[in-house]
């Protein structure tokens, strides 16, 4: 399993949290996807078959940009 925290600067409200968590939680291989609104971050725990690229794409599909 990989543990990672992503910075997503556009996170600002409960809708953002629901949208991102709702997109990531059902992904195969994602065992944890928790949005921290105040920190504008997403804490992840994932493994095969989920990839970082697929997770970032899922976040971006919801309209949010992941900071590099």
N, C-alpha and C positions, 0 to 999 in steps of 0.2 A: 504494500500500500504506500502511496505517496501522500504526504501531508503538505499543504501549500496554502498560502494566503495571497489572494489577488486583490489589487487595488482597483476599485471601480469608482472613480471620482463623481460620477453622476448619481450615485445612490443618495437619496434624500428623504425617502418616505416609506411608509408601509407598503404602498403599491409596488415600489421598486423591489422591496424585499420579497413580496409574494411572487412577483413576476420572475425574478431570477431563481429563487428557490424552486418555484414550480417548473421551471425549464430544466434545472439540473437534477433534482431529486429522482425523477424517474429514469434517468440515464443508466444503462447497464454499466456497472463498475463504480458508480458514485455511491459511496456509503455515507458521506456527510457533505452537506452544502448549506452553510449557515451564513446569512448576511448580517453584518453589523452595520446598522444605519449610521450611527455616530462616527464610526471609523471609516465608513465607505469602503468596506472590504468584504470579501467572500472567503470564508474558511472552508477548505476542501479536504476530503480524504477520498482518494480514488485509486483504482487499479484497473487491470485489464478487464474488459476491452476499452474502457474510457481512456481518452488521451487528453492532454492539455489543449491541443489544437481543437478538439471537438468541444471541450468545455468552453473555451474562449469563443468559439463560433456560436454556441448556444446562448451565451450572454449577449453577444453582439446581435443575434437574431431578435433579442428582446428590446433592442434599441440603446444598449449601453456600451460604452467603450472601456476596454480593459487597459489600464495604464501599463506601460512597459517597464 
